[in-house]
Amino acid sequence: MRVIKTMRPGERGARRFQRRYGERLCAVRYRQSACGAKVLTTVEIIVDERDKVPARTSHNALHAHQRTQPVALRIAYGEAELRQLIKQAGGRWSAKAKAWVSRRDIAISLGLGHRIVEGLIDACTDIDTSFEI
């Protein structure tokens, strides 16, 4: 398929797609079909966003860093065995976030990976989360 025209967000002809896709819209393209009998409209949208891995950083080093990051875990008050387990592994209680804080690799090795609440670690401001657990 041959591209006939490319439009950026905000340009005439792309505005209706910008209303539909908002800030995720990158481009609108009109393409001619292989036989030339049809004109197709395609849109390019952003579907995911993440930080760029610095150059010359191995994926193993990156994942090792992520494994040692502190995470917050939800363990109910009535689950005394799990609370004792995380406590024995060096976990700390954050009263402010009402969550246990431990390293990701420790939580996963204890079988508590499903209890990790992503982003909750930011609410654990009453304890030092930069410590080595």
C-alpha positions in Angstrom: 0.0 0.0 0.0 1.3 3.4 -1.0 1.0 6.4 1.4 -0.8 9.2 -0.4 -0.9 11.8 2.4 0.3 12.0 6.1 -1.3 14.4 8.5 -0.2 15.4 12.0 -2.6 16.0 14.9 -4.4 19.3 14.6 -4.2 19.5 10.8 -7.3 19.6 8.7 -8.5 16.0 8.1 -6.9 14.7 11.3 -9.1 16.7 13.7 -11.9 14.2 14.0 -9.3 11.5 14.9 -7.7 13.8 17.4 -11.1 14.2 19.1 -11.4 10.4 19.2 -7.8 9.5 20.3 -6.7 12.7 22.0 -3.0 13.0 23.0 -2.3 9.4 21.9 -2.7 10.3 18.2 0.6 10.5 16.3 -0.4 10.6 12.6 -3.2 10.0 10.2 -2.3 8.5 6.8 -4.3 8.0 3.6 -3.1 4.9 1.7 -3.9 3.6 -1.7 -4.7 -0.1 -1.9 -2.4 -2.4 -3.9 -4.9 -2.5 -6.8 -5.5 1.2 -6.6 -9.2 0.9 -6.3 -9.6 2.0 -2.7 -8.3 4.7 -0.4 -7.7 3.5 3.2 -7.4 5.7 6.3 -5.0 4.5 9.0 -4.1 6.1 12.3 -0.9 5.8 14.4 -1.6 5.9 18.1 0.5 5.6 21.2 -0.4 2.4 23.1 2.3 2.2 25.7 4.9 4.5 27.4 7.9 3.6 29.5 11.3 5.0 30.5 14.1 4.4 28.1 16.8 2.0 29.2 20.1 3.8 29.3 22.6 2.8 26.6 25.0 0.0 27.5 22.7 -1.3 30.3 22.3 -5.0 30.2 18.8 -6.3 30.7 20.1 -8.6 33.5 21.4 -5.6 35.4 18.2 -3.7 34.8 16.1 -6.6 36.1 18.4 -7.1 39.0 17.9 -3.5 40.0 14.1 -3.9 39.7 14.2 -7.1 41.8 15.8 -5.3 44.7 13.4 -2.3 44.7 11.2 -2.0 47.7 7.5 -2.8 47.2 4.4 -2.5 49.3 2.3 -5.6 50.1 -1.2 -5.8 51.3 -1.6 -8.4 54.1 -4.8 -8.3 56.1 -4.7 -8.1 59.9 -6.2 -11.5 60.3 -3.5 -13.2 58.3 -1.1 -13.6 61.2 1.0 -16.3 59.5 1.7 -14.1 56.5 2.5 -11.1 58.7 4.9 -13.2 60.7 6.5 -14.5 57.5 7.2 -11.1 56.0 8.4 -9.8 59.4 10.9 -12.6 59.7 12.2 -11.9 56.2 12.9 -8.3 57.2 9.8 -6.6 56.1 8.7 -3.4 57.7 5.2 -2.1 58.5 4.1 1.3 57.1 1.3 2.6 59.3 0.6 5.5 56.9 0.0 3.2 53.9 -1.2 0.3 56.0 1.1 -2.0 54.1 4.2 -4.1 54.6 7.4 -3.0 52.8 9.9 -5.5 51.5 12.2 -6.1 48.5 10.4 -7.4 45.4 12.6 -10.5 45.2 11.9 -11.4 48.8 8.2 -10.9 48.4 8.2 -13.1 45.3 10.4 -15.8 46.9 7.9 -16.0 49.8 5.0 -16.5 47.4 3.6 -13.1 48.0 4.1 -11.6 44.6 0.3 -11.4 44.0 0.0 -9.1 47.0 2.3 -6.4 45.7 0.5 -3.2 45.1 2.4 -1.2 42.4 2.8 2.4 43.2 1.7 2.1 46.9 5.4 2.3 48.0 5.2 6.0 47.3 2.7 6.4 50.1 5.0 4.7 52.6 6.5 8.0 53.7 6.7 7.1 57.4 9.5 4.6 56.9 12.8 4.7 55.1 12.2 2.7 51.9 15.7 3.2 50.6 17.2 0.8 53.1 18.5 -2.6 52.2 16.1 -5.1 53.6 
